[in-house]
Amino acid sequence: MKKLLIYFSLFILFNTLNFSQVKVIVLVTSNKVDSSQKVFIAGNRSELGNWNPGIIELEKLNDTSWVKEFLFEKNILLEFKFTKGSWSNEALNENRTIPANNTLKVFNDTIIYQKINNWKDSKGNLQGKITGKVRYHKNFNGKDILPRNIIVWLPPSYDSLSNKKYPVLYMQDGQNVFDPATSSFGVDWGIDETADSLIRIKAIEEIIVVGIYNTYQRGSEYNQTDLGDAYMEFIVKELKPFIDSTYRTLPDRENTAVGGSSSGGLISFMLLWDYSNIFSKAACISPAFKISDIDFVTPVKNYCGNKKDIKIYTDDGGIGLEEELQPGIDEMLTALKDKGYKENQDLLWIKDPSAEHNEAAWAKRVHRFLEFFFPYSE
């Protein structure tokens, strides 16, 4: 455990000092690895085993997470893949095809995060698996909206530290964030695995994550409609008070965040913007800020009050629907900057040109907003 605790103490993200070497932490999560199996990285450097698939073993954090730290010279190009020890059981793409090499040119200290849902030796049977402890609140009722399930993920120390209280992240599309068995497309966000891993290497503070299931009325609930207003009221006036009274939370706005993708990213931003007395942070993943008849950029442009004390994370890909969402994201970023929000301080935008509009792509970026919102401090 001591070895794990020093990983992040040695790691300085985006270090700007001119050292000749950089630190790279490789963090892999997968729920398709048997307890008797190991996870390896193989790549184009001697530190990566010179493409031998069974030499460079990652250190096991728990049943679904593995980590290893490397030192490389600055400005070198890394190419790598992941295996369970041989090329007969390498990691596959989401469509179960053999992937191209992962590539990274290293300029600064960084974390490489990889979520692997398929391996060459996997049978393809979809099984649910959640890292950590969760509690369910089935058919949770709200005023003027449909009942829905709520899933609450608890951090590693929740049961052992009975006096400790925790920040809370509320996530839209809750059935998709933890468990592939309940996810709409068989692939989940892996927030449980990512958060657990980052907590254990002291990259982020321990947090509670609340997943709010959607309903068939998702399109209206996550939009600028009367039902959208009712949904936001439900979270603020019914769900959050319930969570705060049931779990050991830090209920103040500074410790309360919200997030979601696509329309879920839109409603998360709306919650932050309209209820900044309740939320201080929003993760807007591939958000539908302005597209077709949706437009929440104009309300931001027209806002004349004082600058809100909020943090905004947004990101997007570059393929398919992601290209259509880009103009609205660009407009929103410009509007926010015009209101005084500064990049890398209270506004962070990440672009992944090769990413599609799906859970697998979003899972790879989860660690970005967790690190931005909940950085570890002694």
Salt bridges, closest charged atoms under 4 A:
GLU57 OE1 - LYS38 NZ 3.86
ASP63 OD1 - LYS60 NZ 3.48
GLU90 OE1 - LYS81 NZ 3.33
GLU90 OE2 - LYS120 NZ 3.45
ASP121 OD1 - LYS84 NZ 3.37
ASP159 OD2 - LYS133 NZ 2.38
ASP173 OD1 - ARG218 NE 2.77
ASP188 OD1 - LYS115 NZ 3.18
GLU193 OE1 - LYS115 NZ 3.95
ASP196 OD2 - ARG200 NE 2.78
GLU221 OE2 - ARG148 NH2 2.66
GLU233 OE1 - LYS237 NZ 2.85
ASP244 OD2 - LYS240 NZ 2.65
GLU254 OE2 - ARG253 NH1 2.75
ASP309 OD2 - ARG253 NH1 3.54
ASP315 OD2 - ARG365 NE 2.96
ASP316 OD2 - LYS351 NZ 3.08
GLU322 OE2 - HIS357 ND1 2.32
GLU331 OE1 - LYS290 NZ 3.17
GLU331 OE1 - LYS301 NZ 3.22
GLU343 OE2 - LYS337 NZ 2.83
ASP346 OD2 - LYS307 NZ 2.75
GLU371 OE1 - HIS367 ND1 3.33
